[in-house]
Amino acid sequence: MALSLDKKLTAGAMPADAPLDMPVQDLSSWQGSPAAVGNGRDVTLARIFVFVTSAALTAFGTWKMYEVINPVNVTALQVLFAGFFALTFAWISFSCASAILGFWVLLRGKTVRPPLADMSDIGRTALLMPVYNEDPARVFTALCRMGHALRRQGAGAHFDIFVLSDTRKENIAEAELEAFAWLRRQLAPEVKVHYRRREHNHHRKAGNIADFVRRWGAAYDHMIILDADSDMSHAALITLARAMAADPQAGIIQSLPLLQNRWTPFARMTQFAGRVYGPLIAAGLSAWHGRDGNYWGHNAIIRTRAFADSAGLPELDGRKPFGGHVLSHDFVEAALMRRAGYAVYMLPQLAGSYEETPPCLIDLAVRDRRWAQGNLQHIKIVGAKGLHWVSRVHLVQGIMSYLASPVWLLLLLAGLVLATVARHATPNYFPESFSLFPSWPVFDPELAFRLFAITFTVLYLPKLLALLLALRDRELRRGCGGAVGLFKSVAAESVVSMMLSPMMMLIQSRVVAEVLLGRDSGWHAQNRDDQAMPLSDCARVHSLHVVAGLCFAVLSFHISAVAFLWLLPIAGALMLSPLVSWATGLPELGRRMWDWNLFRIPEEAPRGAVDLTYVELAPEPMLEAAE
């Protein structure tokens, strides 16, 4: 499709070419092994703790589950049930172990503190904003805020802003051009602003960035990748550039983006969870990742030449969804840069890095469809030659983040079938092996409750540890509504998350099935606006979830009253899914939560504001929207 561009508005929109070769990497061959990047003894001990603790918790939980079912003759169905349980419990155990590590790190104040170069030595950094059919007003206002902040700090000469458009809709493209001209006037002459719209959006976001590197990358020492909903303070931007300049071995330095700017209950709950639980989780990940870390695709700084030399993505063999270009490119780019000997690490304590969250569960599911396909595609990449073993763990974690839901569903189904068979089958009191006494099938409710308590502890311990840290942090405690507000918000978040989890289990299970059946996700712009979805639409989207909840309830009640009570939280949440999904997407209800002292976070403005605006990122009074 030929794209029309206003020549007057785009005159001089891009700087002179500064080409940089970016060879496509071979995943099937690699000479040597990844070079050491300076991980110390603490990182080794952290890895031992996380993996040993995860294995021990999984073994203990599986053993307790075996005691509960107390089989006389082990059947294939029982083995299958135990296998699904072990996988599910291993997943939550690994998260729990990492959170315990993060709690210890934060308690001791042992977070990453990299050396920082002088401002005069940070070189040139390109701020890259890839966009695809996004709202230009939102994108360019955020860039204006960042540019003004850098200019006030006298750092404008070190940062150039690039809007890299893959927009297909002509009306949005025209608005982008007008916004570009406006932004250029606002930031000139201290901060240079550039705009480029591709004629063909080859390889989507990864191809968009690769096109920049190949055409203009040689002019910049580093690039900070932004997303359309990214917002970063001048302190965060400058600190990333100073840290990269001071560490010649660093290839990628990732910040921890906190969530902002949404009012729906779903979004406010997610923002609260990210603000209170996020630093704990990030500290744990950073501790055992060390300098063999991961990259989340945005709000991170990348060494441009290192990226060009080592992160050119190949086309994968086969048809979509597993073949073709790499969708979730960030994990793979981090793995390839680490393979080439560059360090990849996170600065979890760096403040001033933000992004937005989908406003409701249905919008999250739409985004998850694309992410799921990208992460499952990594099944073809995890065995690539030469990758560091920790990079392979990152890829496996991405895969399991979506396979965990169907495994949980299969666990529930296997448990129901097992209970149904036990309910109707004639017990075998005399197994083939010699025994003086009959073998009575026994279900011990006390052991079952112990297993539930163990599972509950492993699942909710990270939240408890994060709550303890939040209570110790005076600023965070006050910003979350005091100790009472924290307790109320953590309790409410736990209950609402418990109700949303069965829906996400079925949504992600369906997504995984679609990917395995060969259905491509396509590429759609994400909804970034608070807009309540009609209850009728929620009822239509969640109709199958209601049916599934009724089936779970009827089948479990047929088995026994005890089984019905055990499954009631899951079945009840599914039967109520249209109402829960609709209510958690209401902006008005989210605003009332401010009055109820629920899900507050320190950075947000008073309740009366139209949008959440973070004080650190608040723009100076906007000049006219268009001159």
Secondary structure, DSSP 8 states (H G I E B T S, - for coil): ------HHHHTT-S---------B--SS--SS--------HHHHHHHHHHHHHHHHHHHHHHHHHHHHH--SS--HHHHHHHHHHHHHHHHHHHHHHHHHHHHHHHHHT---------GGG---EEEEEEESS--HHHHHHHHHHHHHHHHHTT-GGGEEEEEEE----HHHHHHHHHHHHHHHHHHTTTSEEEEEE-SS-TTHHHHHHHHHHHHHGGG-SEEEE--TT-EE-HHHHHHHHHHHHH-TTEEEEEE--EEES--SHHHHHHHHHHHHTHHHHHHHHHHHHTTB----SSSEEEEHHHHHHH-B---BSSSTTTSBS-SSHHHHHHHHHHHTT-EEEEETT---EEEE--SSHHHHHHHHHHHHHHHHGGGGTTT-TT--HHHHHHHHHHHHHHHHHHHHHHHHHHHHHHHHHHHHS---SS-SS--SS-------HHHHHHHHHHHHHHHHHHHHHHHHHHHH-HHHHHHTTHHHHHHHHHHHHHHHHHHHHHHHHHHHHHHHHHHHTT----------S-----HHHHHHHTHHHHHHHHHHHHHHHHH-HHHHHHHHHHHHHHHTHHHHHHHTT-HHHHHHHHHTT-S--TT---TTSSS---GGG-------S--
